[in-house]
Amino acid sequence: MVTILVYRDGRTTRAETVDPAWLDEGAGVTMWVDIAAPTPEESRLLADTFRFHELAVEDALAEVHHPKLEAYDGYLYVILHGIDFKASQHEFATHDADFFAGPNYLVTVTDGTSRSIPEMQALCERNARTMGEGPMALMHRIVDTMVDHYRPEVDKLEERIDQLEETVFDVGESRATNQEILDLKRDVASLRRIILPQRDVLGRLGRREFPQISEEIAYRFRDVYDHVVRISDDALLYHDRLSAILEAHLSNVSNRLNEVMKFLTIFSVIFMPMTVLTGMYGMNVPLVRFPGGEHVQFWWILGIMATMSGLLVWFFRRRHWL
C-alpha cells in the first residue's frame, strides 16, 4: 500500500500519485511516500519514479537486512529496525524500516507492521508544521518514535528479570530452573544483537557526516543516539545480572544438596553404633555379661546405644555441625 503526503503552501494533503515535478528541489513541495508491504507494481515506484540505485532498491525490498547507512548521489539510504518483544518465543522480533531521504522528499519502505509510521502520518495530517521542517526532520521524528517504542519492550524484559531475581534470592529458596535463566539470557542477547548495529548508524547521523543533515538535525539525532546507548548499556547490565542470578541459583542448588548430604551423613553416623552393637550381640559367640541376668541384657545394650548416640549428637552440636 502506497501513502503519499504532500506539504505545500503551509498545508499537508494526501495525493494519489507522485508528480515527477515534485522531485525538483525548487518545486516548493515536501513529499513523504510510504510504501508498506510493497507489491511488485508498487516497488517499481522506487526505480522508475525516484530512480534510486538498484542495490538500494534490492536492499529495501529484502525481508530483513542489517542496519546500515549509505550516501548516494543526492540522497541518503538508511535501514533501521523496529522491535517487538515476543516473550513466548524468547526473542525480539524485528521489522525493517528503510528510508530514502532526499532534498525535498522522504520515502519509507516497511513490511506493514510498523507502529511508528501510522502514528507519524496521523501527526503530519494534524500538524502541518511536522512536514514543513523538511524530510530529514521528518525522518528524525519517525526514528525517534521507533526508539521510544523500544523502552516499553525493554521494560517487559527487565520486569521478568526482576521477578526471576526475587525468586532466586527469596530466603535462599530458588524455584527457578536453569532453562528459565538461560531463556532470559537469550532474550538479552537478541536485544543486544538488534541495538548495537543501530547505535552505530544513529551515531553517524548525529556526527553530521553528510551535507543533507544540518547542525540542528544532527543535535536531534544525537539525542536519539543517547537513548539507544542507554538501552545498549541496559542490555549489558541485564547480561551481568543474569550471570549473577545463574551463579546464585547454582550455588543455592549446591547448598541444598550439601544440606541433604549432611543430614544423611549425620543420621548414618548416629545410628552406626547401634548397628554395630546389635550386630555383635546378635552373633552366637560369648560376649560380655552384664549384671542382672540374661533378661536384663537388652536394657544394658539399649542404654549403651542411647548413650553413644547422645554423645555423638552432643559432639556434632559442639562442632556446630548440627
Phi, psi and omega in degrees: 000134182252127176241127184240121175245133184234128177252122175202149179054036176076012181230151176245124181228163175269150177230156181273324182224165178267122175277120181305333180295335180292341181286345177290129184299334181268012183284349180072026183233139169247127188236139173236120178245118177251127179244108182257127182046063189295140171277166178305323180291317180292326181292338178293343177300328182292317184271321187280317184270308183273342178057047175287158180298142185298327178291321177294319178296318179299316178295321182294330182270352177291149184294313178222134179220152181293141176304137183202168176218122180231140176256118175253177182292104175093356181204161175254141175244123184231136173243124174230169183238135165271160183230156175212115184282119177253094186297323183295331180261357179054053176200158171265110177288141182240152172221133183290146168230111183259135182238130168246108185250112178254189183295327180220022178213156173225128177242127177243142178233122180226174178269006178091000181256359182293136175272332186289322184298308178300324179298316181289326176298316178296322179294319180298322181285332178280322186234104184297332183296339181300315178273342182293342180281349177112165184294324180291321176295323178294318178298320177300317180298319180295313181296320179298320177294320177300315181292325176299328178286344178294318189301313178299325179291320178292324178297325176300317180294317180297322179298319179293323178294319178299316179297318179294321180296317178297322180295317183290322185262014182280093176051039176075359181265114181252106178265000179284163177243160177302324183296320178299316182292317181293328176297318178292324176297325177292323176299314181295320178298322178296319178298315180296324180296332179275317190287317188300313178296325180289329176299320180294319180296313181293329176297321178292322178296327182277347181272359179058052177280345190239141183295339180291342185258115179284171180296321179296315180292326177299321176301319181294318179293327177294326176295317176296320178302319179298320178297317181293323178297320178296320177295320177298318177295321177299319180299320177295320178296318178299320179298316179294320179298317181292326175297318178293321178297318179297317178297318179295320179297314179295325177295318178298317179298317179295319179296318179295321177296320178295321178298317179297314180295323178297314180298314182295323180294313180296319178301317181293319182294320180297321183271354181296314178301322178300318181294319180296313183295314180295327178292317181295313183283354174272352179281152182270058179224155179293134178230184181298134178260124179271152180300148174111358178092168185295329183289348179262351183304321183301317183287328174298311182296318180298319179296318179297318180296317180295321180296314181296319178295319178297318178297321178295318179297318179298318180295318180296321179291322180297324179272005180061034175269349178239000000 
